[in-house]
Amino acid sequence: MSSVIFIVCLVPQGSVLGPRLFVLYIADLADVIHQHDVKLHAYADDSQLYMHCQRDDVAATATHLSQCVVDIGH
């Protein structure tokens, strides 16, 4: 069982508000991710969440990551 969750949010491009709104939008991202004990790799406007797991724990890890993404969406 797999599920894909998309978060669609737009930040205006080409204005001085774009970078400021982007920083405000992602300001709490690391805090939420840290609460779930998930690793974060971020560069510019690209963020990747990941966890290491054993082969037997793939389904539980995927569920854990999905819950983290849901909490980020809230």
Summary of the structure (lengths in Angstrom):
residues: 74
radius of gyration: 14.3
end to end distance: 23.0
largest distance: 48.1
contacts: 137
relative contact order: 0.18
helix: 49%
strand: 14%
